[in-house]
Amino acid sequence: MKHATLRQLKVFEAVARLLSYSRAAEELHLTQPAVSTQIRKLEGHAGLPLFEQLGRKIFLTAAGSELLHHSHLIIRQFEEAEAAMTHFKGVSGGRLNVAVISAGDYFLPSLLVEFARRHQGVEINLQVHNRGDLLHRLAENLTDLAVMVRPPEDADTEAEAFAPHPYLIIAPRGHALQAERGITLQRLVREPFIVREPGSDTRHAMADALGRHGDKLNIALEVKSTETIKQAVIADMGVAFLSGHTVSRELRDGSLVALDVAGFPMTLNWYLVQRRHKRLPPVARAFREFLLSEGAELVSRVVPLPGEIRRSGGRPAPRRASSRAPARRVRRATARRSGSPAPAGGRSP
């Protein structure tokens, strides 16, 4: 193993975590043949097969599982060494590692561009994951900061709210319920729904919003892509529960409409999450302060919602159990939109 490289270990970790050469290649911005080549080289250094294929799926061998454990330790040591060196570079020479759930990639790249504009020389590493993979990256210290809607409840992380996050019931233009007002959940769940996969932030938020009515939900299609959901709704395959930030453009151009459902928009929060005792490099600390002070206003500019939706109220973000309070710091961000402050409770105006 003395000739193995950090690059090979990182490729191996991605394949082992995702159990897919193609998904690892996509995450690492490599071709699939390049990923396969790195794994073959690492197996040559180890002198043992690290994966085995059964049918169309791959699995770690016993040797692969053992090497994965050591790979995590080695990668973490390099990350900590890099963070230590970054402290000597300051903000301008630093590297910002940030991960976000898929709904956040509709606004976060624009905020990163603005941050980089103010801090010349900053190198940005942005990763987009589903909630499960994002939590894994936090747990393994593979990212400095994470942006999500439902932060973990464990004592090893801390979360701070920086912007309101409205959820809507969207439908195609001309839908039969478009002209109705105060649609009840009991009536709504009879419509065919296009939904995100179980375990996603959106699916969890939908379950909270629908409550007991969710048991009667008429699921027509379940997909992992928000873009696919939007296109399915436009094609009149059903309605959907989605982040208002992901459908901002379609609401403005009229290809989608937001139904007037009782209790909607349901407003939660965007959270910035980090390991509780992680020593953030200067660039990550600067980005944290940037989001907490200006994030709400910038998000509202990047993904503006139609005025009637912004003025329509909605449910406040649910309170966290008080027993969890010591484990996480939560700071309410002031949302400045259209010249007026956000109402109390984290609602969007």
PASE-605923 format. One line per field, with one value per residue (C-alpha): residue number from 1; chain; x, y, z. Coordinates in nm, 3 decimals. Layout:
% residues N
nr	c(NUM ...)
kette	c(A ...)
px	c(X ...)
py	c(Y ...)
pz	c(Z ...)
***
This chain:
% residues 349
nr	c(1 2 3 4 5 6 7 8 9 10 11 12 13 14 15 16 17 18 19 20 21 22 23 24 25 26 27 28 29 30 31 32 33 34 35 36 37 38 39 40 41 42 43 44 45 46 47 48 49 50 51 52 53 54 55 56 57 58 59 60 61 62 63 64 65 66 67 68 69 70 71 72 73 74 75 76 77 78 79 80 81 82 83 84 85 86 87 88 89 90 91 92 93 94 95 96 97 98 99 100 101 102 103 104 105 106 107 108 109 110 111 112 113 114 115 116 117 118 119 120 121 122 123 124 125 126 127 128 129 130 131 132 133 134 135 136 137 138 139 140 141 142 143 144 145 146 147 148 149 150 151 152 153 154 155 156 157 158 159 160 161 162 163 164 165 166 167 168 169 170 171 172 173 174 175 176 177 178 179 180 181 182 183 184 185 186 187 188 189 190 191 192 193 194 195 196 197 198 199 200 201 202 203 204 205 206 207 208 209 210 211 212 213 214 215 216 217 218 219 220 221 222 223 224 225 226 227 228 229 230 231 232 233 234 235 236 237 238 239 240 241 242 243 244 245 246 247 248 249 250 251 252 253 254 255 256 257 258 259 260 261 262 263 264 265 266 267 268 269 270 271 272 273 274 275 276 277 278 279 280 281 282 283 284 285 286 287 288 289 290 291 292 293 294 295 296 297 298 299 300 301 302 303 304 305 306 307 308 309 310 311 312 313 314 315 316 317 318 319 320 321 322 323 324 325 326 327 328 329 330 331 332 333 334 335 336 337 338 339 340 341 342 343 344 345 346 347 348 349)
kette	c(A A A A A A A A A A A A A A A A A A A A A A A A A A A A A A A A A A A A A A A A A A A A A A A A A A A A A A A A A A A A A A A A A A A A A A A A A A A A A A A A A A A A A A A A A A A A A A A A A A A A A A A A A A A A A A A A A A A A A A A A A A A A A A A A A A A A A A A A A A A A A A A A A A A A A A A A A A A A A A A A A A A A A A A A A A A A A A A A A A A A A A A A A A A A A A A A A A A A A A A A A A A A A A A A A A A A A A A A A A A A A A A A A A A A A A A A A A A A A A A A A A A A A A A A A A A A A A A A A A A A A A A A A A A A A A A A A A A A A A A A A A A A A A A A A A A A A A A A A A A A A A A A A A A A A A A A A A A A A A A A A A A A A A A A A A A A A A A A A A A A A A A A A A A A A)
px	c(0.000 0.301 0.253 -0.118 -0.211 -0.458 -0.639 -0.692 -0.822 -1.067 -1.195 -1.226 -1.416 -1.666 -1.729 -1.758 -2.002 -2.221 -2.166 -2.166 -1.882 -2.101 -2.233 -1.882 -1.756 -2.031 -1.957 -1.581 -1.619 -1.430 -1.513 -1.624 -1.318 -1.093 -1.265 -1.229 -0.860 -0.796 -0.975 -0.773 -0.450 -0.550 -0.644 -0.302 -0.134 -0.350 -0.301 -0.669 -1.004 -1.187 -1.524 -1.725 -2.010 -2.329 -2.568 -2.576 -2.472 -2.131 -2.043 -1.738 -1.531 -1.408 -1.075 -1.259 -1.455 -1.134 -0.963 -1.263 -1.221 -0.856 -0.934 -1.171 -0.899 -0.638 -0.868 -0.972 -0.608 -0.538 -0.849 -0.733 -0.383 -0.530 -0.749 -0.447 -0.251 -0.550 -0.536 -0.204 -0.348 -0.648 -0.976 -0.837 -0.615 -0.853 -1.059 -1.429 -1.585 -1.964 -2.236 -2.607 -2.924 -3.057 -3.320 -3.044 -2.854 -3.115 -2.966 -2.641 -2.413 -2.516 -2.441 -2.103 -2.022 -2.104 -1.891 -1.599 -1.632 -1.570 -1.281 -1.049 -0.848 -1.099 -1.128 -1.477 -1.566 -1.946 -2.110 -2.482 -2.623 -2.942 -2.989 -2.841 -2.517 -2.488 -2.514 -2.248 -2.012 -2.069 -2.014 -1.693 -1.564 -1.562 -1.722 -1.686 -2.043 -2.373 -2.690 -3.015 -3.372 -3.389 -3.062 -2.968 -3.084 -2.767 -2.536 -2.239 -2.373 -2.499 -2.732 -2.819 -3.117 -3.026 -3.327 -3.697 -3.785 -4.144 -4.304 -4.593 -4.845 -4.783 -5.002 -5.002 -5.151 -5.526 -5.562 -5.918 -5.831 -5.647 -5.944 -6.045 -5.953 -5.872 -5.849 -5.858 -5.595 -5.872 -5.964 -5.604 -5.483 -5.735 -5.528 -5.250 -4.918 -4.566 -4.333 -3.965 -3.811 -3.841 -3.562 -3.531 -3.581 -3.876 -4.050 -4.007 -4.138 -4.439 -4.519 -4.511 -4.733 -4.997 -5.004 -5.265 -5.392 -5.063 -5.177 -5.439 -5.203 -5.261 -4.902 -4.889 -4.509 -4.204 -3.876 -3.543 -3.520 -3.693 -3.657 -3.835 -4.116 -4.160 -4.177 -4.424 -4.650 -4.627 -4.730 -5.042 -4.944 -5.039 -4.962 -4.656 -4.524 -4.205 -3.976 -4.087 -3.724 -3.712 -4.017 -3.960 -3.894 -4.189 -4.427 -4.315 -4.349 -4.685 -4.601 -4.677 -4.921 -4.933 -5.266 -5.438 -5.429 -5.517 -5.195 -4.974 -4.715 -4.565 -4.253 -3.955 -3.595 -3.269 -3.001 -2.625 -2.490 -2.142 -1.975 -2.011 -1.643 -1.498 -1.237 -1.354 -1.086 -1.106 -1.278 -1.554 -1.603 -1.629 -1.886 -2.087 -2.107 -2.190 -2.488 -2.616 -2.603 -2.708 -2.831 -3.205 -3.199 -2.976 -3.186 -3.499 -3.323 -3.189 -3.515 -3.791 -4.145 -4.453 -4.583 -4.913 -4.726 -4.486 -4.780 -4.995 -4.854 -4.833 -4.731 -4.439 -4.137 -4.202 -4.034 -3.763 -3.803 -3.654 -3.456 -3.250 -3.172 -2.833 -2.710 -2.765 -2.741 -3.022 -3.012 -3.309 -3.198 -3.371 -3.530 -3.537 -3.769 -3.929 -3.829 -4.019 -3.888 -3.993 -4.271 -4.181 -4.148 -3.940 -4.226 -4.152 -4.331)
py	c(0.000 0.235 0.339 0.419 0.784 1.014 1.053 0.676 0.667 0.950 0.774 0.450 0.624 0.773 0.440 0.258 0.515 0.531 0.169 0.298 0.378 0.610 0.810 0.838 0.963 1.225 1.341 1.361 1.519 1.231 0.988 0.638 0.478 0.710 0.596 0.230 0.284 0.436 0.146 -0.112 0.062 0.068 -0.300 -0.366 -0.188 -0.375 -0.711 -0.788 -0.720 -0.435 -0.481 -0.772 -0.766 -0.966 -0.925 -0.556 -0.434 -0.396 -0.461 -0.411 -0.719 -0.777 -0.622 -0.329 -0.264 -0.260 -0.026 0.208 0.255 0.351 0.567 0.778 0.831 0.923 1.162 1.326 1.380 1.549 1.767 1.876 1.947 2.153 2.345 2.413 2.552 2.761 2.946 3.092 3.200 3.394 3.441 3.547 3.243 2.991 2.703 2.695 2.348 2.370 2.115 2.172 1.970 1.976 2.248 2.484 2.470 2.707 2.997 2.895 2.919 3.284 3.356 3.187 3.403 3.716 3.594 3.516 3.859 4.018 3.787 3.754 3.434 3.217 2.864 2.714 2.347 2.307 1.964 1.895 1.590 1.439 1.467 1.128 1.186 1.538 1.412 1.152 1.424 1.618 1.311 1.219 1.578 1.596 1.940 2.254 2.377 2.229 2.405 2.218 2.247 1.978 1.986 1.677 1.664 1.514 1.693 1.677 1.949 2.302 2.485 2.849 2.969 3.226 3.256 3.159 2.867 2.855 2.535 2.542 2.313 2.360 2.263 2.310 2.626 2.589 2.319 2.258 2.384 2.695 2.930 2.782 2.951 2.788 2.435 2.186 1.916 1.657 1.774 1.820 1.465 1.326 1.481 1.270 1.375 1.373 1.333 1.320 0.999 0.890 1.032 1.359 1.690 1.769 1.440 1.490 1.847 1.724 1.463 1.734 1.962 1.703 1.537 1.262 1.344 1.216 0.859 0.908 1.071 0.965 0.915 0.899 0.915 0.911 1.053 1.180 1.488 1.819 1.914 1.594 1.670 2.017 1.883 1.612 1.874 2.098 1.794 1.766 1.436 1.569 1.830 1.851 1.979 2.170 2.440 2.779 2.854 2.567 2.690 3.066 3.095 2.877 3.071 3.397 3.276 3.111 2.752 2.653 2.795 2.779 2.646 2.837 2.562 2.627 2.673 2.738 2.860 2.654 2.838 2.659 2.783 2.733 2.630 2.650 2.340 2.252 2.001 2.136 2.141 2.186 2.460 2.644 2.795 3.175 3.146 2.925 3.162 3.454 3.271 3.182 3.549 3.645 3.406 3.499 3.872 3.889 3.544 3.609 3.923 3.769 3.451 3.661 3.842 3.529 3.330 3.592 3.468 3.643 3.916 3.746 3.443 3.651 3.836 3.532 3.428 3.056 2.836 2.942 2.718 2.448 2.491 2.243 2.046 2.237 1.931 1.971 2.337 2.290 2.079 2.336 2.714 2.853 3.214 3.368 3.567 3.893 3.867 4.200 4.173 4.449 4.698 4.530 4.299 3.938 3.869 3.694 3.317 3.294 3.354 3.496 3.828)
pz	c(0.000 0.025 -0.338 -0.303 -0.355 -0.181 -0.512 -0.531 -0.173 -0.242 -0.554 -0.360 -0.076 -0.323 -0.498 -0.163 -0.027 -0.336 -0.447 -0.802 -1.040 -1.247 -0.950 -0.807 -1.142 -1.150 -0.796 -0.857 -1.203 -1.363 -1.640 -1.540 -1.705 -1.501 -1.181 -1.280 -1.353 -1.009 -0.837 -1.035 -0.937 -0.572 -0.583 -0.736 -0.446 -0.193 -0.367 -0.299 -0.465 -0.293 -0.466 -0.590 -0.838 -0.784 -1.071 -1.162 -0.815 -0.656 -0.293 -0.075 0.001 0.356 0.255 0.099 0.419 0.621 0.376 0.378 0.752 0.710 0.408 0.617 0.876 0.614 0.425 0.751 0.848 0.515 0.554 0.898 0.768 0.487 0.731 0.952 0.657 0.550 0.882 0.769 0.434 0.566 0.377 0.039 0.000 0.150 0.012 0.102 0.127 0.134 0.061 -0.004 -0.060 -0.415 -0.357 -0.244 -0.570 -0.717 -0.519 -0.345 -0.654 -0.697 -0.332 -0.364 -0.666 -0.465 -0.174 -0.406 -0.568 -0.230 -0.142 -0.438 -0.455 -0.266 -0.406 -0.380 -0.361 -0.384 -0.351 -0.409 -0.229 -0.101 0.273 0.356 0.165 0.303 0.662 0.580 0.460 0.781 0.998 0.814 0.824 0.442 0.430 0.643 0.615 0.499 0.385 0.450 0.573 0.841 1.038 1.238 1.599 1.746 1.987 1.750 1.517 1.549 1.310 1.246 1.043 0.778 0.544 0.526 0.300 0.169 0.041 -0.205 -0.369 -0.740 -1.034 -1.411 -1.557 -1.598 -1.330 -1.209 -0.859 -0.974 -0.916 -0.579 -0.252 0.081 -0.058 0.228 0.273 0.267 -0.084 -0.193 -0.123 -0.372 -0.651 -0.809 -0.652 -0.799 -0.501 -0.408 -0.278 0.088 0.304 0.112 0.293 0.066 0.142 0.517 0.495 0.293 0.558 0.826 0.619 0.533 0.874 0.904 0.554 0.416 0.477 0.207 -0.042 -0.404 -0.526 -0.905 -0.946 -0.718 -0.853 -0.719 -0.940 -0.869 -1.235 -1.338 -1.093 -1.240 -1.594 -1.488 -1.329 -1.637 -1.844 -1.620 -1.458 -1.114 -0.849 -0.625 -0.293 -0.369 -0.238 -0.363 -0.446 -0.698 -0.893 -0.881 -1.255 -1.358 -1.133 -1.290 -1.648 -1.575 -1.669 -1.308 -1.055 -0.675 -0.548 -0.267 -0.005 0.360 0.559 0.255 0.187 0.468 0.572 0.724 0.730 0.550 0.800 0.796 0.973 1.097 1.327 1.679 1.772 1.424 1.395 1.085 0.860 0.812 0.473 0.618 0.913 0.672 0.458 0.769 0.871 0.513 0.505 0.850 0.782 0.416 0.317 0.352 0.138 -0.129 -0.153 -0.207 -0.492 -0.662 -0.644 -0.606 -0.556 -0.701 -0.473 -0.394 -0.259 -0.051 0.103 0.171 0.506 0.582 0.868 1.086 1.116 1.377 1.713 1.804 2.123 2.413 2.520 2.204 2.262 2.433 2.143 1.871 1.837 1.625 1.524 1.345 1.046 0.968 0.626 0.448 0.151 -0.048 0.218 0.505 0.778 0.803 1.054 1.376 1.372 1.057 0.812 0.475 0.410)
***
